[in-house]
Amino acid sequence: MTERTAATPGRPRSPAAGRAILDAALRLLGEHGYAAMSVEGVAAAAGAGKATIYRRYRDKKELVMAAMATLIADTGPPPDTGDTRADLVALLAQVQRLLMTGPVLPMAGTVLVEERRNPDLLEQFREAAIRPGRARLRPVLQRGVQRGHVRPDIDLESVVDVLTGVFFARHLAGRDAPPERLDSVVELLWRGIAAAEGPGR
């Protein structure tokens, strides 16, 4: 979701103000939920006027969807050291930082609550936060298959489910996933997916 593109009179839009609005929308969405947050509250939290927001977004839903599109920053290409197992550990650390240090995991509960009333919010969350994280894992696993490190008969989507799901499972259980745990997670999975002659065998 992007800002409205129709030309409007007045001063040029401030990138700093735009960022403050989106940050405030994410914060209030996570703190209060979709139903309780308001454009007025976002404006007050961002130090902006309601008119400033409405010049950019038609309504609250469009504002929220634009804010969720900023959840995952571009972290560059996935690691490629030639060692698939090591690449998975490094990439899992990147995914951990994306999920655990920002609003992604708290936001998951918010959009799930709204699933029946506003299913497109959940779909936007998937598009902005979940699919990019999953997409970073696939090429590493596919390269592993091509290099003979990963068994070619493995369902890679199931592997991605396990690697990403560990963060949500531990978060719900009230347990952190410290960096040293990531190696043990990959090792446990690696025993089932590694090719007989690949690294670590």
Beta strands, then each sheet from edge to edge (+ up, - down):
end
